[in-house]
Amino acid sequence: MSAVVLASKSLARRAVLEGAGVPVEIAVAGVDEEAVKASMLAEGATPRDIADALAELKALKVARARPELVVGADQTLEFEGGLYDKVANLDEARERLKLLRGKPHRLHSAVVVARGGAPVWRELASATLTMRNFSDGFLEDYLATEGAAALGSVGCYRLEGPGAQLFSKIEGDYFAILGMPLLGLLEFLRQHGALSA
């Protein structure tokens, strides 16, 4: 088995792959995500389309210079029809969580595998997460506990941590929520000799 190249600096995606036993090498794609999002939104693209396009762009950029299978991934948060990006600080995290409180939002996670500069496999999964109507006191305790870790995801939460307490209902694939639709990817990697069958 050779290492799979992950075209991402996301610690969560790396942890998901390594936790599943996938040997990973990191190669950051260096894509200007903000420019791509702005251009696509101007053309009427949906948050789901944007996740898919960014995952492909990351995979292709790295795969042009590498012979291995390259995995690109991206995740977007859609709330009331709008696209939301990561926040910059805890004050913005507080406002984001107040905005989402008591309401559903959707996460769109895309993964694209490329080889030799061309996409060879992709999967796009969405999940709907409904936040409970938590108190301001809970929110302050949550932010104090999570600190900078809350800034690592677009929704300001980690389901594998205290962020699980923010929700009343979750519908969809757990791995997609973590930003890496995993089971189909593992099957693809087994079929192509990157994992033991």
C-alpha positions in Angstrom: 0.0 0.0 0.0 1.3 3.4 -0.9 0.3 6.6 0.8 -2.7 8.5 -0.6 -2.0 12.2 -1.1 -4.5 14.5 0.6 -4.7 17.9 -1.0 -5.8 19.6 2.1 -4.3 21.2 5.3 -7.4 20.2 7.3 -6.4 18.3 10.4 -10.0 16.9 10.7 -9.8 15.3 7.2 -6.4 13.9 7.9 -7.6 12.5 11.2 -10.6 10.9 9.6 -8.4 9.1 7.0 -5.7 8.1 9.4 -8.3 6.9 11.9 -9.7 4.6 9.1 -6.2 3.2 8.5 -5.4 5.1 5.3 -1.8 6.1 5.0 -1.8 9.8 4.1 0.7 12.2 2.7 -0.2 15.9 2.8 0.2 18.2 -0.2 -1.5 21.6 0.3 -3.2 22.7 -3.0 -2.9 26.4 -2.5 -6.3 27.2 -4.1 -7.7 30.7 -3.8 -11.0 29.5 -2.3 -12.4 32.9 -1.7 -12.0 33.9 -5.4 -13.5 30.7 -6.6 -16.5 31.1 -4.2 -17.1 34.7 -5.2 -16.9 33.8 -8.9 -19.3 30.9 -8.6 -21.8 32.7 -6.4 -21.8 35.5 -9.0 -22.8 32.9 -11.6 -25.6 31.5 -9.4 -23.9 28.4 -8.2 -25.3 26.7 -5.0 -23.2 26.0 -1.9 -23.4 22.3 -2.9 -21.9 23.1 -6.3 -19.2 25.1 -4.7 -18.1 22.3 -2.4 -17.8 19.9 -5.4 -15.9 22.4 -7.5 -13.4 23.2 -4.7 -12.8 19.6 -4.0 -12.1 18.9 -7.6 -9.9 22.0 -8.0 -7.7 21.0 -5.0 -7.4 17.4 -6.2 -6.5 18.5 -9.8 -4.0 21.1 -8.7 -1.9 18.5 -6.8 -2.5 15.6 -9.2 -0.9 17.5 -12.1 2.5 17.1 -10.4 2.0 13.8 -8.6 1.5 10.2 -10.0 -0.4 9.0 -6.9 -4.1 9.1 -6.2 -4.8 12.6 -4.9 -7.8 13.2 -2.7 -9.4 16.7 -2.6 -12.2 17.6 -0.3 -14.3 20.6 0.6 -17.3 21.4 2.8 -19.7 24.3 2.7 -22.4 25.4 5.1 -25.7 26.5 3.7 -28.2 28.4 5.9 -31.4 29.9 4.7 -30.1 29.8 1.1 -26.8 31.6 1.9 -23.2 30.3 1.9 -21.3 30.8 5.1 -17.5 30.7 5.5 -15.3 30.1 8.6 -15.2 32.8 11.2 -12.0 34.6 12.2 -12.4 34.8 16.0 -14.5 33.8 19.0 -16.7 36.9 18.8 -17.7 36.0 15.3 -18.2 32.3 16.4 -20.6 33.6 19.1 -22.6 35.5 16.5 -22.5 32.5 14.1 -23.9 30.1 16.7 -26.6 32.6 17.8 -27.6 32.9 14.1 -27.9 29.1 13.8 -29.4 28.5 17.2 -32.8 26.8 17.1 -32.7 26.3 13.3 -31.6 23.8 10.7 -28.6 24.3 8.4 -27.0 22.0 5.8 -23.4 20.9 5.4 -22.3 19.8 1.9 -19.2 17.7 1.8 -17.5 16.8 -1.5 -14.5 14.5 -2.1 -12.8 14.0 -5.5 -10.0 11.7 -6.3 -7.7 12.6 -9.2 -4.9 10.9 -10.9 -2.6 12.3 -13.6 -4.4 15.6 -13.7 -7.9 14.2 -14.2 -10.8 13.4 -11.8 -11.4 9.6 -11.5 -14.0 9.5 -8.7 -16.2 11.8 -6.7 -18.9 11.7 -4.0 -21.0 14.5 -2.7 -23.0 14.1 0.5 -25.2 16.5 2.5 -26.4 16.5 6.0 -29.0 18.6 7.8 -28.2 19.6 11.4 -30.7 21.3 13.7 -29.3 23.3 16.6 -31.3 23.2 19.8 -32.3 26.5 21.4 -29.5 26.6 23.9 -29.1 29.3 26.5 -26.7 32.2 26.3 -25.0 30.8 29.4 -24.5 27.4 27.7 -23.1 29.3 24.6 -20.5 31.1 26.8 -19.5 27.9 28.6 -19.2 26.1 25.2 -17.0 28.8 23.7 -14.8 28.9 26.9 -14.3 25.1 26.6 -13.7 24.9 22.9 -11.7 28.1 22.5 -9.8 28.3 19.2 -11.0 24.8 18.3 -14.4 26.3 17.5 -12.8 28.3 14.7 -11.7 25.1 12.8 -15.0 24.4 11.2 -17.5 26.6 9.3 -20.2 25.9 11.8 -18.0 26.6 14.9 -18.4 23.1 16.3 -16.9 19.6 16.4 -19.3 16.8 16.7 -16.5 14.6 18.0 -16.2 17.1 20.9 -18.5 19.3 23.0 -20.2 20.6 19.9 -22.4 17.5 19.9 -24.3 19.2 22.7 -25.4 22.1 20.4 -27.8 19.9 18.5 -31.3 18.5 18.8 -31.4 16.6 15.5 -28.9 15.4 12.9 -29.8 13.8 9.6 -27.1 12.5 7.3 -23.7 10.8 7.2 -21.5 11.4 10.2 -18.3 11.4 8.0 -19.8 13.9 5.7 -20.4 16.2 8.7 -16.7 15.8 9.6 -15.9 17.0 6.0 -14.9 13.7 4.4 -17.6 11.4 3.0 -15.6 8.2 3.8 -17.2 4.9 3.1 -17.4 5.3 -0.7 -13.8 6.7 -0.7 -12.6 3.6 1.2 -14.2 1.3 -1.4 -12.7 3.2 -4.3 -9.2 3.0 -2.6 -9.6 -0.7 -2.1 -10.6 -1.2 -5.7 -7.5 0.7 -6.9 -5.0 -1.0 -4.7 -4.4 1.8 -2.3 -5.9 -0.2 0.6 -6.1 -4.0 1.3 -9.2 -5.6 0.0 
